[in-house]
């Protein structure tokens, strides 16, 4: 089993959360050292100076493989090991392209940004 930090469309209530249906929610947490950008109806994070709000999920190998496919690992998003603010060692998907002209999600809270800008109701 592996622990993955999710911050975008995989969050509870959003459109790709079904990928985690066989996984176990651990807790909400924060990851420092990344800036979040809106790429469309999903975000990307790159190394930076901000904080990103995440959900931690324990996933099996099959789910991890499915997440790798969804995220285009390692070409589009690269699965990277990080330490959360609470000290958990987890994996997170980091965007691999430039974010020029993209809106920065200043507070690192994709769920809030998504609700305000895309109006999806869970």
N, C-alpha and C positions, 0 to 999 in steps of 0.2 A: 504494500500500500504506500501511496505517496500523498503529500499534502500540497495542494495547489491554491494559490491566492488568485481569486478572480475579481475583476474590477469593472467589467463592461457588460456585454449582452448576456453573459452567463449568470449574472446576479439574480437572486430570487425575484420573481415577478417580471423578468424581461424575456425577450424572444428566444434566446438560446439556452435558457435555464434547463430545458429538458435533457440536455447532454449530461447533467449531473443527477438525474433521477435515481441512479443506483449508488449514489455517493452519500457520505455522511457530513453534514454541516458541523463544523467545529466551533467557530466564533467569528465575530467581526474584529477587524484589526486594521492597522495602518502600516504602510511601507513608505519609508523615507528615501529621498535621493532620486525621485522620478517626477517628471512633469507630464500631465495628461492633456491630450488634444482630442477634439472631436473630429473624426475622420469622415463620418456620415452618421448613420444611426448606431454607430459603435465607436469606441475610443481606441487610442493607442497611447502607450506611455513610452517615454524615452528617458535616458539618464538626465538628471537635472537637479533642481534644488528644492522641489516641492515634496508634498506628501500625497499619497493616494489611499483612499479608503477601499478596503478589500474585505471579501468574505473568504474564510479558509475552509476548504473542503478536502476530506480524505477520499481519494479516488483509487480504484483498482487499475490494473495494467490496461485492461480493455478500454476503460474510460479515458485514461491518459493518452492512449493511441488515438482515440476519437477526438480529443481536444487538440492533439498535435495536428490532425487533419484539418479541423475547423480553423485553427490559427495559422495554418500554412507554415508550421515549424519545419526547418529553421529559416526559411527564406523570407517570409513576411513578418512573422513574429518569432522571436527566438526564446525558447524556454530557458530561463536563467534562475539560478539559486540566489535567494536573498534571505535576509533576516528581518522579521517584522519588528515593529516597535515594541511588542511584548516579548521578543526574544525567540520566536519560533523560526526554525529554518524551513523555508518553503520554496516552491517553484512558482515563477510568474512569467507571463509572456510579454516580452519587450518588443515594441515596434521597430522594424529595421530600415525604414525609409525616412526621408526628410519630411518635416511637418510644416514647411513654409505655407503661409496663407491659411493655416488651419486655426480654428478657434481654440484657445487654451482654456481648459477647465480649471479655473484658478483654485478652487477648494479641493480638487481631486475627488469629488463625489459624483460619479457618473450617474447614479440612480437619480439624484436630485436634478442634475443637468438634463437628463433624458426626459424626466417628467415635465420640466419647464419648457423644453424645446421640441419634443416630439409627441407629448401628450398621451403616452400609452398608459392605460390603466391596468393595474394588476388585479 
